[in-house]
């Protein structure tokens, strides 16, 4: 099959790279900022730790970080701020890596434990 192009050899194939980027971007359906109210967060520093841990999970498992996290800039009124577009997996990873002193984060972790326990029965 000499006509197949290996992914690592696509650097010179801009149309294919643009297609892959469009597919990946389509999977980034969540905004990181949406997690603030959902997880009842007030401290951006605590959130950034959760974000870094979620990215580290991807790095540890050799998952392409850019397939799950995309840094973007948004505006609200006259204010511009940094946000992230996230895959569903990244969205959940940030939630489970949050501050367990928040009831929402603790509940998410317990729900996952319950699912795992049920799956093993």
C-alpha positions in Angstrom: 0.0 0.0 0.0 2.4 2.6 -1.1 -0.3 5.2 -1.7 -1.1 5.6 2.0 0.4 8.6 3.8 1.7 8.0 7.3 0.5 10.5 9.8 4.1 11.5 10.8 4.9 12.2 7.1 2.1 14.7 6.5 4.1 17.8 7.2 4.1 18.6 3.5 0.4 17.9 3.0 -1.3 21.1 4.1 -4.8 20.1 2.9 -4.7 16.9 5.0 -3.3 18.7 8.0 -6.1 21.3 7.7 -8.7 18.5 7.5 -7.2 16.8 10.7 -7.2 20.2 12.5 -10.8 20.8 11.5 -11.9 17.3 12.8 -10.0 17.9 16.1 -11.5 21.4 16.5 -14.9 20.0 16.0 -14.4 17.7 19.0 -13.6 20.7 21.3 -17.1 21.4 22.4 -16.7 22.8 25.9 -15.2 26.0 27.4 -13.0 25.7 30.5 -14.7 28.8 31.9 -18.0 26.9 32.0 -16.5 24.8 34.7 -16.2 27.7 37.1 -19.9 27.9 38.0 -20.5 24.1 37.5 -17.8 23.3 40.1 -18.6 26.3 42.2 -15.0 27.7 41.7 -13.9 31.1 42.7 -10.2 30.8 42.7 -8.5 30.8 39.3 -5.2 29.4 40.7 -7.0 26.3 42.0 -8.6 25.9 38.6 -5.2 26.2 36.9 -3.9 23.3 39.0 -6.8 21.2 37.9 -6.2 22.1 34.3 -2.5 21.3 34.5 -3.3 17.9 36.1 -5.7 17.1 33.4 -3.1 18.0 30.8 -0.6 15.8 32.6 -2.9 12.8 32.4 -2.9 13.2 28.6 0.9 13.7 28.5 1.4 10.6 30.7 -0.8 8.5 28.4 0.8 9.9 25.2 -2.5 11.5 24.1 -2.0 14.5 21.9 -2.8 17.5 24.3 -3.8 19.6 21.3 -6.6 17.1 20.6 -8.1 17.9 24.0 -7.1 21.4 25.0 -6.9 24.5 22.8 -6.0 27.9 24.3 -8.2 30.6 23.0 -9.0 34.3 23.8 -12.6 35.5 24.4 -14.1 38.8 25.1 -16.8 39.8 27.5 -17.8 43.4 27.2 -14.6 45.4 27.0 -12.5 42.6 28.7 -10.4 40.0 26.9 -9.5 36.8 28.7 -7.8 33.5 28.2 -10.0 30.4 28.0 -9.7 26.9 26.6 -11.8 24.9 24.3 -11.9 21.3 25.6 -12.9 17.9 24.5 -15.4 16.1 26.6 -12.6 13.9 28.1 -10.7 17.0 29.0 -13.8 18.6 30.6 -14.3 15.6 32.8 -10.6 15.3 33.6 -10.5 18.9 34.9 -13.6 18.1 37.0 -12.2 15.0 38.6 -8.8 16.8 39.2 -10.4 19.7 41.0 -10.2 20.7 44.7 -11.9 17.9 46.7 -12.9 20.5 49.3 -15.7 21.5 46.9 -18.8 19.3 47.2 -19.3 19.2 43.4 -15.8 17.8 42.8 -16.1 15.3 45.6 -19.5 14.1 44.2 -18.0 13.7 40.7 -15.2 11.6 42.1 -17.6 9.5 44.2 -19.9 8.9 41.2 -16.9 7.6 39.2 -15.9 5.3 42.0 -19.4 3.9 42.2 -19.4 3.3 38.5 -16.1 1.5 38.7 -17.3 -0.6 41.6 -20.5 -1.6 39.8 -18.6 -2.5 36.7 -16.4 -4.9 38.6 -19.3 -6.8 40.1 
